[in-house]
Amino acid sequence: MAKKSAIDKNKKRIQMVEQQKTKRAALKKTIKDKNVSQEDRFKAVLKLASLPKNGSKIRIRNRCEVTGRPRGNYRKFGMSRIAFRDLASSGQLPGITKASW
């Protein structure tokens, strides 16, 4: 089980990303637009840099929904390989069968 503080910190980052998504997208669009004056683009760069870093999508860490483990996650299921194996072996994941050939 991961530390509660690490899990909570990641949840705060997810919320912050959702709040700042439109603001960041607008600033990035202004920065990339070549028709906008260079001064306005530079101001947009400064504004983007002044926003909190945790509002960036890249700061979110994929974690297991069951245990909070940060490594060995399957995106499709949202859980780590260890939790996946435990739940699949006990038959709690529908449609998952153990491979045998």
Secondary structure, DSSP 8 states (H G I E B T S, - for coil): ---HHHHHHHHHHHHHHHHHHHHHHHHHHHHH-TTS-HHHHHHHHHHHHHS-GGGSGGG-----TTT---SSEETTTTEEHHHHHHHHHTT-STT------
